[in-house]
Amino acid sequence: MLNIVLFGPPGAGKGTQSTKLIEKYNLIHLSTGDIFRANIKGETELGKMAKSYMDQGKLVPDSLTIDMLQDEADKHPDAKGYIFDGFPRTNAQAKALDDFLATKNSAITMMLALEVTEDELRTRLAERAKTSGRPDDADPQIIQKRIDVYNAETMPVKGYYEAQNKYRGVQGVGDINDIFISLCNEVDLKN
Ligand code: ADP
C-alpha cells in the first residue's frame, strides 16, 4: 500500500494537492476536516460535537477524531492506499494511526509536508474566506488561533515521522503544478 500523510499548516494547499495525488496514484482521500464538515452539514451527533471546537479554531479531541478516521478508512477495505489530509494533527493521533495500520499489516509510507510561511498563510486564508463559507476562515483571530494551535500541537508530528525517516518537505509556494511535480518526485522515490 501507498499511505501518505499530507502535512502542512492551515492554508498550505493540502486539499488542492490531495485531489491531484489521489487521481495520479489511485488513492482514497481521507480529510478529517472534510469529514467533520460533512457531519456538521448532516447535523449528526459527531458534527454537533466537532463544530464547537472547529468554530473556535481548536482541535477536536483525539478520541473522537481517531474513532471517526478509523471508521472512514474501514469503509474502503480494497483501497490501494490512502492520503491522510489534516490527520494526524497530534502525536497521539500519529501513534494511533500506526497501530491501526499495523492491524492491517500496513504502515505509513511517508509524510509529505507543504512548507509555507505564516504571512502567506494569513493572506491565503483571508482570500479563501471570500468563497469557502467556512466560519473558521472568516475571522482573523480564529485564523491566528489555528496557526498557533498548529505550531504548538501539530508541528511535533513532524518529529514523529522524522524519527522514522519518513518526513519529506516540499516548498509549498509557487505554481500549483510545480508543487505537484515536486510531491510526485518524492512519492516516486518511495513507490
Ligand atoms: P485547515 O487545515 O485549513 O485548518 P481542516 O479542514 O483540515 O482545515 O480542519 C478544520 C478544523 O477541523 C480544524 O481547525 C480542527 O478544528 C478540525 N480538525 C480537522 N482535522 C483534525 C484532527 N486531525 N484533529 C483534531 N481536529 C481536527
Boltz pocket constraint, residues with backbone or C-beta under 6 A from the ligand:
constraints:
  - pocket:
      binder: B
      contacts: [[A, 8], [A, 9], [A, 10], [A, 11], [A, 32], [A, 33], [A, 34], [A, 36], [A, 50], [A, 53], [A, 54], [A, 55], [A, 57], [A, 58], [A, 59], [A, 60], [A, 61], [A, 62], [A, 65], [A, 85], [A, 86], [A, 87], [A, 88], [A, 89], [A, 90], [A, 93], [A, 136], [A, 146]]
      max_distance: 6.0
